[in-house]
Amino acid sequence: SQERNLLSVDQLRANVEGIREQMRGFLDFDSQENGAQLVNNFDWMQQFSYLAFLRDVGKNFPVNVMLSKDSVKGRLDSEAGLSYTEFSYMLLQAYDFVHLFDQHQCQLQVGGSDQWGNITAGIDLARRMRSAQLYGITCPLLTKSDGSKMGKTESGTIWLSADRTSPYEFYQYWIRVADEDAGKCLRFLTELTRDEIEQLDQSRAEQPERRDSQVRLATELTQLVHGD
């Protein structure tokens, strides 16, 4: 909904390394056989000249299709408007998908539901440039019962990094989750079985003061992110 902040190359590289260290808690980067890879699109995008990008990528994008994407329509109708740089973002992300297909045989892109337009743009670009069939999966955004994004307010942002949100504060955040949001969080964010989650749903309905759902949610997520 807003223009992205411009960051220096050094800031971007520091962010990439920060992401790598955070993701080590969830992904195996060291396995030689099937380890995760973290790549930076600056490594291939910096090779493009503006004219080459327009010739090789831009000519494959019908503007009327770009204008029909919800992410673009919403910005055009807003007071903030849409810069040319921001409008071009779809081209960059779409080409990333093609490059990852070329270099890593990547055929599937996964993202939040707000990324649907960018993902399908990449699928379409691969069809035009490589005659390849790629795929996309989107996940629903985690929202509160009032429709707002969870953990995105200035005072309530929650971070994976212990330097930004301590394990104690992280645990307390989930303890304070509203009853009407607890079931969704258990389903989206934990690997508890359906039977166990439904038992917690029943406990929450019959004895909400016990806060069994929130305690289990906070315990599961703090162990996942910060360890035992």
C-alpha positions in Angstrom: 0.0 0.0 0.0 3.1 2.3 0.2 6.2 3.0 -1.7 9.1 0.7 -0.7 12.1 2.4 1.0 15.3 2.7 -1.1 18.2 1.0 0.6 21.9 1.0 -0.1 23.7 -2.0 -1.5 25.4 -2.5 1.9 22.1 -2.4 3.7 20.6 -4.9 1.3 23.5 -7.3 1.7 23.2 -7.0 5.5 19.5 -7.8 5.3 20.2 -10.9 3.2 22.7 -12.2 5.8 20.2 -11.4 8.5 17.6 -13.4 6.7 20.0 -16.3 6.2 20.8 -16.5 10.0 17.1 -16.4 10.9 16.1 -19.0 8.4 18.8 -21.4 9.7 16.4 -22.1 12.5 13.9 -23.5 10.0 15.9 -24.7 7.0 19.0 -26.8 6.4 21.5 -24.8 4.3 24.4 -27.2 4.8 23.1 -30.4 3.3 25.0 -31.2 0.1 22.2 -33.4 -1.3 19.1 -31.3 -0.8 20.0 -28.2 1.2 18.1 -24.9 1.0 19.7 -22.1 -1.0 19.3 -18.4 -0.4 20.0 -16.3 -3.5 20.0 -12.5 -4.0 18.3 -11.2 -7.2 20.8 -8.3 -7.3 23.4 -10.8 -8.4 21.7 -11.3 -11.7 19.7 -8.1 -12.1 22.8 -5.9 -11.9 24.0 -7.5 -15.1 21.1 -5.9 -17.0 21.2 -2.6 -18.8 18.0 -0.7 -18.9 17.7 -1.1 -22.7 18.4 -4.8 -22.5 15.8 -5.3 -19.8 13.2 -3.5 -21.9 14.0 -5.5 -24.9 14.2 -9.0 -23.3 11.7 -8.7 -20.5 9.5 -5.6 -20.9 8.3 -6.4 -24.4 6.6 -9.6 -22.9 4.4 -7.6 -20.6 1.1 -6.2 -21.9 0.4 -3.1 -19.9 -3.4 -3.8 -19.8 -2.7 -7.1 -18.0 -0.5 -5.3 -15.5 -3.1 -2.7 -14.9 -5.7 -5.4 -14.2 -3.7 -6.8 -11.2 -5.3 -6.0 -7.8 -1.9 -4.8 -6.4 -1.7 -2.2 -9.2 -5.4 -1.2 -9.3 -5.4 -0.6 -5.5 -2.4 1.7 -5.7 -3.7 3.6 -8.7 -6.9 4.3 -6.8 -5.2 5.4 -3.6 -4.0 8.8 -2.6 -0.4 7.7 -2.5 -0.5 6.7 -6.2 2.1 4.5 -7.9 5.6 5.5 -9.1 7.1 4.1 -12.3 9.6 2.2 -10.1 6.9 0.6 -8.1 4.9 -0.3 -11.2 8.0 -2.0 -12.6 8.4 -4.2 -9.5 6.2 -6.8 -11.1 8.6 -7.2 -14.0 11.5 -7.7 -11.7 9.8 -10.4 -9.6 8.5 -12.1 -12.7 11.9 -12.3 -14.2 13.3 -13.7 -11.0 11.0 -16.7 -11.4 12.3 -17.2 -15.0 15.9 -16.9 -13.8 15.4 -19.4 -11.0 13.9 -21.8 -13.5 16.8 -21.3 -15.8 19.5 -21.7 -13.1 17.9 -23.9 -10.5 15.1 -25.7 -12.3 12.6 -24.0 -9.9 9.1 -24.7 -11.1 7.0 -23.6 -8.1 6.8 -20.2 -6.3 5.1 -19.9 -2.9 4.0 -16.6 -1.4 1.4 -14.7 0.5 -2.0 -14.1 -1.2 -1.0 -10.5 -1.8 1.7 -11.8 -4.1 -0.7 -13.6 -6.5 -0.4 -11.0 -9.2 3.4 -11.1 -9.2 3.5 -14.9 -9.1 1.2 -15.3 -12.0 3.1 -12.6 -13.9 6.2 -14.8 -13.5 4.3 -17.9 -14.8 3.1 -15.9 -17.8 6.6 -14.5 -18.5 8.1 -18.0 -18.4 5.5 -19.2 -20.9 6.4 -16.3 -23.3 10.2 -16.4 -22.9 10.9 -20.1 -22.4 7.6 -21.9 -23.4 7.8 -23.4 -19.9 4.9 -24.2 -17.5 5.6 -23.0 -14.0 3.3 -23.0 -11.0 2.3 -20.9 -8.0 0.8 -21.5 -4.5 -0.4 -18.7 -2.3 -1.1 -18.8 1.5 -3.7 -16.7 3.2 -2.3 -13.7 5.0 -2.5 -14.0 8.8 -5.1 -11.5 9.9 -6.9 -10.7 13.1 -10.7 -11.1 13.4 -11.0 -7.4 12.6 -9.3 -7.9 9.2 -6.0 -6.1 10.1 -2.7 -7.9 9.6 -1.3 -9.5 12.7 1.9 -8.0 14.2 2.3 -5.1 11.8 1.3 -2.1 13.9 4.0 0.3 15.0 3.6 -0.7 18.7 2.8 -4.4 18.1 5.3 -5.6 15.6 6.7 -9.0 16.3 10.1 -10.0 15.1 11.8 -13.4 14.7 15.1 -11.9 15.9 15.7 -12.1 19.6 17.5 -8.7 19.3 14.2 -7.1 18.2 11.7 -9.2 20.2 13.1 -11.1 23.2 12.0 -14.7 23.7 10.0 -13.5 26.7 8.2 -10.7 24.8 7.6 -13.2 21.9 6.0 -15.7 24.3 3.9 -12.9 25.8 2.7 -11.7 22.4 1.0 -15.1 21.8 -0.3 -15.4 25.3 -2.2 -12.1 24.7 -3.8 -13.3 21.4 -7.5 -12.8 21.4 -9.8 -15.8 21.8 -11.3 -15.3 18.4 -7.8 -15.4 16.8 -6.3 -18.3 18.7 -7.8 -21.1 16.6 -6.6 -19.6 13.3 -3.1 -19.1 14.7 -2.9 -22.7 16.0 -3.9 -24.0 12.5 -1.7 -21.6 10.5 1.5 -21.6 12.7 1.8 -24.9 14.5 2.0 -28.6 13.6 -0.5 -29.8 16.2 -2.9 -32.4 15.0 -6.5 -31.4 14.1 -7.8 -33.4 17.0 -5.7 -31.5 19.5 -6.6 -28.2 18.0 -10.3 -29.0 18.1 -9.9 -30.0 21.8 -8.3 -26.6 22.5 -11.2 -25.0 20.6 -13.6 -26.7 22.9 -11.7 -25.7 26.0 -11.6 -22.1 24.8 -15.4 -22.2 24.3 -16.2 -23.7 27.7 -13.4 -22.3 29.9 -11.9 -19.2 28.1 -10.4 -18.0 31.4 -7.9 -21.0 31.3 -6.4 -19.7 28.1 -5.3 -23.2 27.2 -5.1 -22.3 23.5 -2.9 -19.3 24.0 -0.5 -21.2 26.4 -0.1 -24.0 23.9 0.3 -21.5 21.0 2.9 -19.5 22.9 4.8 -22.6 23.9 4.9 -24.2 20.4 6.0 -21.0 18.6 8.6 -20.0 21.1 10.1 -23.4 21.0 10.0 -23.3 17.2 11.7 -19.9 16.8 14.0 -19.8 19.9 14.4 -23.4 20.9 13.7 -25.2 24.2 
